Amino acid sequence: MRLEWSANALADLNRFRAFLRERHPRLADLVARAIETRTALLADFPLLGRSLREKPEYRELVVTTLNAKYVVQYRIDGETLTVLRVFHGRERREDLA
């Protein structure tokens, strides 16, 4: 399955990097890589995440790294899996893209 990142998901990832760079510079890339690596598993295991009750066509995968949780929301369309958003576990979530 082909894995794509939406502009919103990439912006989310970059936002986390920027936030961490200000506070813990050595952790910024480590956290981003952990999210990217875990998300890459979805190409081979697209049903790894759970479906969202309110929007069953969407799924989410929880990535835990350095004692923090990040929620990767995605959609499967045929042979393409699109990462739509990435949220920190404590963050208020917006609507999916």
N, C-alpha and C positions, 0 to 999 in steps of 0.2 A: 504494500500500500504506500502511496506517495504521501509524505508529510509536508504540509505547508503551514507557515505562520502568517496570520493576518497582520496588517499594519498595527492594529490595536494591541495585539499580543506582543509584538516586538517592542512597541512603545512601553508596555507594562514592564517587560524584562529590562529595558534600558532605564526605566524609572527606579527599579529596585537597585540596579548597579549604581546609579547616581546617588541614591539615598545611602547605600552602604559605603560608597567611596568617601563620603563626607565624615562618616562615623568610624568605620572600620575598613580602611583601604585594602588591606590584604584579604578580606573576606568577600569583597564585591564580586570578583571574577569567579571565586570558588562557588558561591551560591548560584550565580548565573549558569555556570557549567553543570552544576548538579541538576538544576531545573531542565536544562537542555538535554542532558544525558537521559534522565528519567523519561522525559517526553518523547525522546527518540524511540523508546521501547514500543510506543503506540503504533509505529509503522508495522511492526510484526504482531502486536497484540492489541488491536484497536478496541477491543471490548474490556480492556484492563480497568478502565474507569467505570464509575457507576452512572446510570442514566439519571437525569434530573426529573424529579417527579412532576414539576410544573411545566417542563418542556422536554418530553421524552426523546425528541430528535437530537438533543444535546447530551453530552456526557461530561464528567469531570474526573480528574485524576488528582489525588492529593500527593504532593511531593514534600517529604520531610527532610530537611537538611539543617544542620547546626541548631537543632532544637526549635526550629521554626517550620511552620507549615505553609505551603503555597498551593493554591488550587488552580489547576490548568483546566480550562473549559474548552471543549472542542466539539466538532460536528463531523460525522462521516457522511460522505456523498459519493457513492459508488466506490471507486478505488482511490479516492482522495480523502485524507483526514486533514481538516483545517483547525489549527489551534486558534481559538477566537479571543480569549482573554486569559490573563494570569493575575491572580490576586494573592496578596498575603492573607494568611488565615485570619488575622485580626481586622482586616480591612473591610469597609462597607462595599458590597458588590453592586456594580451597575448592571444594566441590562446587557445581554449578549449582543455582539456585533451582528 
